[in-house]
Amino acid sequence: MSKRILLGVSGGIAAYKACELVRAFKKRGDEVRVVMSAGAQEFVQPLTMQVLSENPVGTETFDATYESEIGHIDLARWPDVVLLAPATANLIARMAHGMADDLLTTVLLATDAPVVVAPAMNTQMWRHPRVQANLEVLEQTPRHTVVDPDEGELACKEVGPGRLPDPEVLLQAVDGAASEQILRGKKVLVTAGPTREFIDPARFISNPSSGKMGHCIARAAVEMGAEVILVRGPVALDIPYGVQTVEVTTARNMYRAVMDRAEDMDYVVKVAAVADWRPAEPSEEKTKKSQMAESLQLLRNPDILDELGDRFGPESGERGPILIGFSAESKDLVARARQKLLHKGAHLMVANRIGGPSSAFGADRSSIHIVTETEAREYPADTKLNLARALWREVVDYVPDVS
Ligand code: C5P
């Protein structure tokens, strides 16, 4: 769903990065209006922002032309989300004190849209107690979220916190601010990716899972207000904004990581493609070809979902997390997913297809069926992120039968 983003830019060197941000929002179909402080206009020309956003840029409170096109009150009513990037120490201070001394701060007092504040400044300034106290005021202000700056080398050559995060992180923070908080106060554990079962240091058994669906499910849960732990096998994906990760390698690592935490969770979503077997006798040294046996003896790995089902599933009589499993099959998707639901003791199962052009493994798009004991609902091909959002909407409506 495209959004209306009001981007407030204040006068730090990171203002040039706001140009990339506008492009990133436009690229995914959002509408953008930009308001610049006087300082911001020293770094970037309003014309640049006008061309990129394809909208007039607000610069002055009492600009007669701008006021006649879109007045500051209409501008305050327009956005779904306000993003302040970069937010300088000065802007943060003016906001913390409720000032309305330019167009941007005036709009900020007049809007009831959520406000995402992305500070960027010199490390010493960031650490200054006054700046931190002002940020605290913003954190306590309803509908305001502060995205911490990244650490790294700054334009002033100092190294430390103060860099404006990448556009992708700010896009995710904006999505979270715009989302209905249907998972607020909930704890979610998601597993994602493959596991690796080493034969020796140079060889392992694994599968083609990319971890994308699991990461989208974790990201969507954060957007909707949940506290999220992502237990992930080896994947080449960025950690979604706001997610806490536990990195694991083997099925048995994953088993421990999940079992140690499951009891405290409201939802456990087992998206990971866990390797079903592991070598019976893994070698610490790389085995020479001349010493290799003709065949490899394997042991079954623990089935994590099955064990969760025994402890917390619908038949357990225990109050535990709602258990959501994934079932990847090449045919009879719904029937096989339901079989697994009953066999493993999950509350819900998500069926998706492997093989073919939109194979669940590795693709950015997929289609799913959400399967319960009695129902199956199909969600046609969409991005994995949209499917993840749809899944959470369905899951929060699910209430287990307590007999
Ligand atoms: O039996 P199958 O592997 O198709 O079931 C898939 C579901 O079971 C997924 O939710 C997966 O995370 C989970 N699973 C597990 N432990 C295993 C194998 C699968 O938790 N050893």
Boltz pocket constraint, residues with backbone or C-beta under 6 A from the ligand:
constraints:
  - pocket:
      binder: B
      contacts: [[A, 251], [A, 270], [A, 271], [A, 272], [A, 273], [A, 274], [A, 275], [A, 276], [A, 301], [A, 302], [A, 303], [A, 304], [A, 305], [A, 306], [A, 324], [A, 325], [A, 326], [A, 327], [A, 328], [A, 340]]
      max_distance: 6.0
